[in-house]
Amino acid sequence: MSGKASAAAIFAENRDTGPLAAIDPRVRLVAAISFLVLLATLHSAPALAAALMAAMVVAVFARLPLGPTLRRLTAVEGFLLFLLLTLPLTMPGTELFRLFGLSVSEEGVNRAIVIIVRVNAGVLMAAALLSTMGTMRLAGAMNGIGVPPRIAHLFQLTVRYIAVFHEEYARLRRAMRARGFRAGSNRHSWRSLGHLLGMLVLRSAERAERVAWAMRARGFSGSFPAFSQRRLERPDYLLLLVWPALLLALAWLEFS
């Protein structure tokens, strides 16, 4: 899988369309971070419902592709479903009913619902504001708000090669299955999986060396070109005015 294809698994490259496309990536990154920070403090039902509704509205404005967005949410819902099933059984509190002899607490159900709404709202908002701009523009936005350039480029390269390393892992697993390996809870299986992990680390290091050689062959001298930033325009200032109002409204719903 190419680097561009691997990034497309997370970012919708080169499809930044709709009303949000005109907004500077730095402004969108600051908006996403501020929303997620406030979202972590919300507990009340009105505030969480409003946050989820705001995330859905922004996702519609960003014209997120339906299929990839649903796949992102589906990947998260499996963990959240497990949380919904286990947290009410393990968190002490007022008993609602008993299930197979275990007490289901009201506090556990409430906490699970709060986490589920938080996570879904956060994923939708982050996807709407960040995923459509692509890795290069997001790395530039990170540098524009004060993140060191090396960290921004490291993020960009990491996203670009995640799927490449996953493909290498899948190739090693196919080779093991072709030789009759079937994982089980025994000494041979654990030793074989340990060898698989070691081989994956070794091949990842070799791939990193080849990438570094290719970069040097293309003139890389140890430092990346500086990210260029444009001046903020009218749509950027409009979001900078509207966004604090949204955050204040959510805070008022939570703390009033």
DRENDO-1510 file (C-alpha; in Angstrom, 1 decimal, always signed):
<recs>
REC; n; res; u; v; w
REC; 1; MET; +0.0; +0.0; +0.0 .
REC; 2; SER; +1.4; +3.4; -0.9 .
REC; 3; GLY; +1.9; +6.2; +1.6 .
REC; 4; LYS; -0.9; +8.2; +0.0 .
REC; 5; ALA; -3.3; +5.2; +0.3 .
REC; 6; SER; -2.2; +4.6; +3.9 .
REC; 7; ALA; -3.0; +8.2; +4.9 .
REC; 8; ALA; -6.3; +7.9; +3.1 .
REC; 9; ALA; -7.3; +5.3; +5.7 .
REC; 10; ILE; -7.3; +8.0; +8.3 .
REC; 11; PHE; -7.5; +11.3; +6.3 .
REC; 12; ALA; -9.7; +12.1; +3.3 .
REC; 13; GLU; -6.8; +13.5; +1.2 .
REC; 14; ASN; -7.5; +16.3; -1.3 .
REC; 15; ARG; -11.2; +16.5; -0.7 .
REC; 16; ASP; -11.4; +19.6; +1.5 .
REC; 17; THR; -14.7; +21.0; +0.3 .
REC; 18; GLY; -17.7; +22.7; +1.7 .
REC; 19; PRO; -17.9; +25.8; +4.0 .
REC; 20; LEU; -15.1; +24.6; +6.3 .
REC; 21; ALA; -12.6; +24.3; +3.4 .
REC; 22; ALA; -12.1; +28.1; +3.4 .
REC; 23; ILE; -11.0; +28.2; +7.1 .
REC; 24; ASP; -7.3; +28.1; +7.9 .
REC; 25; PRO; -6.1; +24.8; +9.2 .
REC; 26; ARG; -4.6; +26.4; +12.3 .
REC; 27; VAL; -8.0; +27.9; +13.3 .
REC; 28; ARG; -9.6; +24.5; +12.8 .
REC; 29; LEU; -7.0; +22.7; +14.8 .
REC; 30; VAL; -7.4; +25.2; +17.7 .
REC; 31; ALA; -11.2; +24.8; +17.5 .
REC; 32; ALA; -10.9; +21.0; +17.6 .
REC; 33; ILE; -8.5; +21.0; +20.6 .
REC; 34; SER; -10.6; +23.5; +22.6 .
REC; 35; PHE; -13.8; +21.5; +21.9 .
REC; 36; LEU; -12.2; +18.3; +23.0 .
REC; 37; VAL; -10.8; +19.9; +26.2 .
REC; 38; LEU; -14.2; +21.2; +27.2 .
REC; 39; LEU; -15.9; +17.9; +26.2 .
REC; 40; ALA; -13.8; +16.1; +28.8 .
REC; 41; THR; -15.4; +18.2; +31.5 .
REC; 42; LEU; -19.0; +17.7; +30.5 .
REC; 43; HIS; -21.2; +15.4; +32.6 .
REC; 44; SER; -24.8; +16.8; +32.4 .
REC; 45; ALA; -27.3; +15.4; +29.9 .
REC; 46; PRO; -28.2; +18.8; +28.3 .
REC; 47; ALA; -24.5; +19.7; +27.8 .
REC; 48; LEU; -23.6; +16.3; +26.3 .
REC; 49; ALA; -26.6; +16.3; +24.1 .
REC; 50; ALA; -25.8; +19.8; +22.8 .
REC; 51; ALA; -22.1; +18.8; +22.2 .
REC; 52; LEU; -23.2; +15.7; +20.2 .
REC; 53; MET; -25.6; +17.8; +18.2 .
REC; 54; ALA; -22.9; +20.4; +17.5 .
REC; 55; ALA; -20.5; +17.7; +16.3 .
REC; 56; MET; -23.1; +16.3; +14.0 .
REC; 57; VAL; -23.9; +19.7; +12.5 .
REC; 58; VAL; -20.2; +20.5; +11.9 .
REC; 59; ALA; -19.8; +17.0; +10.3 .
REC; 60; VAL; -22.6; +17.8; +7.9 .
REC; 61; PHE; -21.1; +21.2; +7.1 .
REC; 62; ALA; -17.7; +19.6; +6.5 .
REC; 63; ARG; -19.4; +17.1; +4.0 .
REC; 64; LEU; -17.7; +14.1; +5.6 .
REC; 65; PRO; -17.9; +11.0; +3.4 .
REC; 66; LEU; -20.5; +8.8; +4.9 .
REC; 67; GLY; -18.8; +5.4; +4.4 .
REC; 68; PRO; -15.4; +6.3; +6.1 .
REC; 69; THR; -17.2; +8.2; +8.8 .
REC; 70; LEU; -19.4; +5.2; +9.7 .
REC; 71; ARG; -16.3; +2.9; +9.7 .
REC; 72; ARG; -14.5; +5.2; +12.1 .
REC; 73; LEU; -17.5; +5.2; +14.4 .
REC; 74; THR; -18.0; +1.4; +14.1 .
REC; 75; ALA; -14.4; +0.8; +15.1 .
REC; 76; VAL; -15.0; +2.8; +18.3 .
REC; 77; GLU; -18.5; +1.4; +19.1 .
REC; 78; GLY; -17.1; -2.1; +19.7 .
REC; 79; PHE; -15.1; -0.9; +22.7 .
REC; 80; LEU; -17.9; +1.3; +23.9 .
REC; 81; LEU; -20.4; -1.6; +23.8 .
REC; 82; PHE; -18.0; -3.6; +25.9 .
REC; 83; LEU; -17.8; -0.6; +28.3 .
REC; 84; LEU; -21.6; -0.4; +28.4 .
REC; 85; LEU; -21.9; -4.0; +29.3 .
REC; 86; THR; -19.2; -4.1; +32.0 .
REC; 87; LEU; -19.1; -0.7; +33.7 .
REC; 88; PRO; -22.6; -1.0; +35.3 .
REC; 89; LEU; -21.6; -4.4; +36.7 .
REC; 90; THR; -18.3; -3.2; +38.2 .
REC; 91; MET; -19.1; +0.3; +39.5 .
REC; 92; PRO; -20.6; +0.5; +42.9 .
REC; 93; GLY; -23.8; +2.5; +43.5 .
REC; 94; THR; -27.6; +2.4; +43.6 .
REC; 95; GLU; -28.8; -1.0; +42.3 .
REC; 96; LEU; -31.2; -0.8; +39.4 .
REC; 97; PHE; -31.7; -4.6; +38.9 .
REC; 98; ARG; -29.7; -7.8; +39.1 .
REC; 99; LEU; -28.4; -9.6; +36.0 .
REC; 100; PHE; -27.2; -13.2; +36.4 .
REC; 101; GLY; -26.8; -12.6; +40.1 .
REC; 102; LEU; -24.8; -9.4; +39.6 .
REC; 103; SER; -25.9; -5.9; +40.6 .
REC; 104; VAL; -26.3; -3.4; +37.9 .
REC; 105; SER; -25.7; +0.1; +39.3 .
REC; 106; GLU; -27.4; +3.3; +38.2 .
REC; 107; GLU; -24.1; +5.2; +38.5 .
REC; 108; GLY; -22.4; +2.7; +36.2 .
REC; 109; VAL; -25.0; +3.0; +33.6 .
REC; 110; ASN; -24.9; +6.8; +33.7 .
REC; 111; ARG; -21.0; +6.8; +33.5 .
REC; 112; ALA; -21.1; +4.5; +30.5 .
REC; 113; ILE; -23.6; +6.7; +28.7 .
REC; 114; VAL; -21.5; +9.8; +29.4 .
REC; 115; ILE; -18.4; +8.2; +28.0 .
REC; 116; ILE; -20.2; +6.9; +24.9 .
REC; 117; VAL; -21.6; +10.4; +24.1 .
REC; 118; ARG; -18.3; +12.0; +24.8 .
REC; 119; VAL; -16.4; +9.7; +22.5 .
REC; 120; ASN; -18.8; +9.9; +19.7 .
REC; 121; ALA; -19.0; +13.7; +19.8 .
REC; 122; GLY; -15.2; +13.9; +20.0 .
REC; 123; VAL; -14.7; +11.6; +17.0 .
REC; 124; LEU; -17.2; +13.3; +14.9 .
REC; 125; MET; -15.9; +16.8; +15.7 .
REC; 126; ALA; -12.2; +15.8; +15.1 .
REC; 127; ALA; -13.1; +14.1; +11.9 .
REC; 128; ALA; -15.1; +17.1; +10.6 .
REC; 129; LEU; -12.5; +19.7; +11.5 .
REC; 130; LEU; -9.2; +17.8; +10.8 .
REC; 131; SER; -9.6; +14.7; +8.7 .
REC; 132; THR; -10.5; +16.4; +5.4 .
REC; 133; MET; -7.5; +18.7; +5.4 .
REC; 134; GLY; -4.9; +15.9; +4.8 .
REC; 135; THR; -1.7; +15.1; +6.6 .
REC; 136; MET; +0.4; +17.8; +5.1 .
REC; 137; ARG; -1.9; +20.7; +6.0 .
REC; 138; LEU; -2.5; +19.3; +9.5 .
REC; 139; ALA; +1.2; +19.1; +10.1 .
REC; 140; GLY; +1.5; +22.7; +8.9 .
REC; 141; ALA; -1.3; +23.7; +11.3 .
REC; 142; MET; +0.5; +22.0; +14.2 .
REC; 143; ASN; +3.6; +23.9; +13.4 .
REC; 144; GLY; +1.6; +27.1; +13.0 .
REC; 145; ILE; +0.2; +26.9; +16.6 .
REC; 146; GLY; +3.6; +26.3; +18.1 .
REC; 147; VAL; +4.4; +22.6; +17.7 .
REC; 148; PRO; +8.0; +22.1; +16.8 .
REC; 149; PRO; +8.5; +21.3; +13.1 .
REC; 150; ARG; +10.3; +18.0; +13.8 .
REC; 151; ILE; +7.3; +16.7; +15.8 .
REC; 152; ALA; +4.9; +17.9; +13.1 .
REC; 153; HIS; +6.8; +16.1; +10.4 .
REC; 154; LEU; +7.2; +13.0; +12.6 .
REC; 155; PHE; +3.4; +12.9; +13.0 .
REC; 156; GLN; +3.1; +13.2; +9.2 .
REC; 157; LEU; +5.5; +10.3; +8.5 .
REC; 158; THR; +3.9; +8.2; +11.2 .
REC; 159; VAL; +0.4; +8.5; +9.7 .
REC; 160; ARG; +1.8; +7.9; +6.3 .
REC; 161; TYR; +3.4; +4.6; +7.1 .
REC; 162; ILE; +1.0; +3.1; +9.6 .
REC; 163; ALA; -0.8; +1.1; +6.9 .
REC; 164; VAL; +2.6; +0.1; +5.4 .
REC; 165; PHE; +3.7; -1.6; +8.6 .
REC; 166; HIS; +0.3; -3.1; +9.0 .
REC; 167; GLU; +0.6; -4.6; +5.6 .
REC; 168; GLU; +4.0; -6.0; +6.6 .
REC; 169; TYR; +2.4; -7.6; +9.6 .
REC; 170; ALA; -0.4; -9.1; +7.5 .
REC; 171; ARG; +2.2; -10.6; +5.1 .
REC; 172; LEU; +4.1; -12.3; +8.0 .
REC; 173; ARG; +0.8; -13.7; +9.4 .
REC; 174; ARG; -0.1; -15.1; +6.0 .
REC; 175; ALA; +3.3; -16.8; +5.8 .
REC; 176; MET; +2.8; -18.3; +9.2 .
REC; 177; ARG; -0.6; -19.7; +8.3 .
REC; 178; ALA; +0.7; -21.0; +5.0 .
REC; 179; ARG; +3.2; -23.1; +7.1 .
REC; 180; GLY; +0.3; -24.5; +9.2 .
REC; 181; PHE; +0.5; -22.2; +12.2 .
REC; 182; ARG; -2.6; -21.9; +14.3 .
REC; 183; ALA; -2.5; -19.7; +17.4 .
REC; 184; GLY; -3.4; -21.3; +20.7 .
REC; 185; SER; -2.7; -21.0; +24.4 .
REC; 186; ASN; +0.5; -23.0; +24.5 .
REC; 187; ARG; +4.2; -22.5; +24.6 .
REC; 188; HIS; +4.8; -23.0; +20.9 .
REC; 189; SER; +2.2; -20.4; +20.0 .
REC; 190; TRP; +3.6; -17.8; +22.4 .
REC; 191; ARG; +7.1; -18.4; +21.1 .
REC; 192; SER; +6.0; -18.1; +17.5 .
REC; 193; LEU; +4.1; -14.9; +18.2 .
REC; 194; GLY; +7.2; -13.5; +19.9 .
REC; 195; HIS; +9.3; -14.3; +16.8 .
REC; 196; LEU; +6.6; -12.6; +14.7 .
REC; 197; LEU; +6.9; -9.4; +16.8 .
REC; 198; GLY; +10.7; -9.5; +16.6 .
REC; 199; MET; +10.6; -9.9; +12.9 .
REC; 200; LEU; +8.1; -7.1; +12.5 .
REC; 201; VAL; +10.4; -4.7; +14.5 .
REC; 202; LEU; +13.4; -5.8; +12.4 .
REC; 203; ARG; +11.6; -5.3; +9.1 .
REC; 204; SER; +10.2; -2.0; +10.3 .
REC; 205; ALA; +13.7; -0.8; +11.0 .
REC; 206; GLU; +14.9; -1.9; +7.6 .
REC; 207; ARG; +12.0; -0.1; +6.0 .
REC; 208; ALA; +12.8; +3.0; +7.9 .
REC; 209; GLU; +16.4; +2.8; +6.7 .
REC; 210; ARG; +15.3; +2.5; +3.1 .
REC; 211; VAL; +13.0; +5.5; +3.5 .
REC; 212; ALA; +15.9; +7.5; +5.0 .
REC; 213; TRP; +18.1; +6.5; +2.0 .
REC; 214; ALA; +15.4; +7.5; -0.5 .
REC; 215; MET; +15.0; +10.9; +1.3 .
REC; 216; ARG; +18.7; +11.6; +1.2 .
REC; 217; ALA; +18.9; +10.5; -2.5 .
REC; 218; ARG; +16.3; +13.3; -3.2 .
REC; 219; GLY; +18.3; +15.9; -1.4 .
REC; 220; PHE; +17.2; +15.7; +2.2 .
REC; 221; SER; +19.9; +17.4; +4.3 .
REC; 222; GLY; +18.5; +16.7; +7.8 .
REC; 223; SER; +15.9; +19.5; +8.1 .
REC; 224; PHE; +12.5; +20.0; +6.4 .
REC; 225; PRO; +11.5; +23.1; +4.5 .
REC; 226; ALA; +9.6; +25.5; +6.8 .
REC; 227; PHE; +5.8; +25.3; +6.6 .
REC; 228; SER; +4.3; +28.4; +4.9 .
REC; 229; GLN; +1.4; +30.1; +6.6 .
REC; 230; ARG; -1.1; +32.5; +5.0 .
REC; 231; ARG; -2.7; +35.4; +6.7 .
REC; 232; LEU; -6.1; +34.9; +8.4 .
REC; 233; GLU; -9.1; +36.0; +6.4 .
REC; 234; ARG; -12.7; +36.7; +7.0 .
REC; 235; PRO; -14.0; +33.1; +7.3 .
REC; 236; ASP; -11.2; +32.5; +9.9 .
REC; 237; TYR; -12.2; +35.5; +12.0 .
REC; 238; LEU; -15.9; +34.4; +11.7 .
REC; 239; LEU; -15.1; +31.0; +13.2 .
REC; 240; LEU; -13.0; +32.6; +15.9 .
REC; 241; LEU; -16.0; +34.7; +16.9 .
REC; 242; VAL; -18.6; +31.9; +16.7 .
REC; 243; TRP; -16.6; +29.1; +18.3 .
REC; 244; PRO; -16.1; +30.7; +21.7 .
REC; 245; ALA; -19.9; +31.3; +21.8 .
REC; 246; LEU; -20.4; +27.6; +21.2 .
REC; 247; LEU; -18.0; +26.7; +24.0 .
REC; 248; LEU; -19.5; +29.2; +26.4 .
REC; 249; ALA; -23.0; +27.8; +25.7 .
REC; 250; LEU; -21.8; +24.3; +26.4 .
REC; 251; ALA; -20.1; +25.4; +29.6 .
REC; 252; TRP; -23.3; +27.3; +30.7 .
REC; 253; LEU; -25.4; +24.2; +30.1 .
REC; 254; GLU; -22.9; +22.2; +32.2 .
REC; 255; PHE; -22.3; +24.5; +35.1 .
REC; 256; SER; -25.4; +26.6; +35.4 .
</recs>
